[in-house]
């Protein structure tokens, strides 16, 4: 998973758990790096995640 994130800039993660909602979900973890700062975001794909 880490290799795909570093190589492609995103990777699919299933079974993430939200303490706030008490539910599990799947999403892409997206890495953005501008050379000074790295940041992460979740990207939801309704077709792949089934949302």
C-alpha positions as CSV (number, residue, x, y, z in Angstrom):
1,X,0.0,0.0,0.0
2,X,2.8,2.4,0.9
3,X,4.6,1.6,-2.3
4,X,1.6,2.3,-4.4
5,X,1.0,5.6,-2.5
6,X,4.5,6.8,-3.1
7,X,4.6,5.6,-6.8
8,X,1.2,6.6,-8.0
9,X,0.2,9.3,-5.5
10,X,-2.9,7.4,-4.4
11,X,-4.0,3.9,-3.2
12,X,-7.3,2.3,-2.5
13,X,-8.1,1.5,1.2
14,X,-11.0,-0.6,2.2
15,X,-12.4,-1.2,5.7
16,X,-11.5,2.2,7.3
17,X,-13.4,2.8,10.4
18,X,-15.0,6.1,11.5
19,X,-15.3,6.6,15.2
20,X,-17.6,9.5,14.6
21,X,-20.2,7.5,12.6
22,X,-19.4,4.0,13.8
23,X,-19.3,2.8,10.2
24,X,-16.6,1.3,8.0
25,X,-16.0,2.7,4.5
26,X,-13.6,2.5,1.6
27,X,-11.8,5.4,-0.2
28,X,-8.7,6.3,-2.1
29,X,-5.9,7.8,0.1
30,X,-4.3,10.6,-2.0
31,X,-0.8,12.0,-1.3
32,X,0.0,15.6,-2.4
33,X,3.6,16.8,-2.1
34,X,4.7,20.2,-3.2
35,X,8.4,19.8,-2.2
36,X,8.0,21.6,1.1
37,X,4.9,20.0,2.6
38,X,3.1,16.7,2.2
39,X,-0.6,16.3,2.8
40,X,-3.1,13.5,2.6
41,X,-6.8,13.5,1.6
42,X,-9.5,10.9,1.1
43,X,-11.2,10.6,-2.3
44,X,-14.4,8.7,-2.6
45,X,-15.4,6.9,-5.8
46,X,-19.0,5.9,-5.6
47,X,-18.6,3.1,-8.2
48,X,-15.6,1.4,-6.4
49,X,-16.7,2.1,-2.8
50,X,-20.4,1.3,-3.3
51,X,-21.5,4.5,-1.6
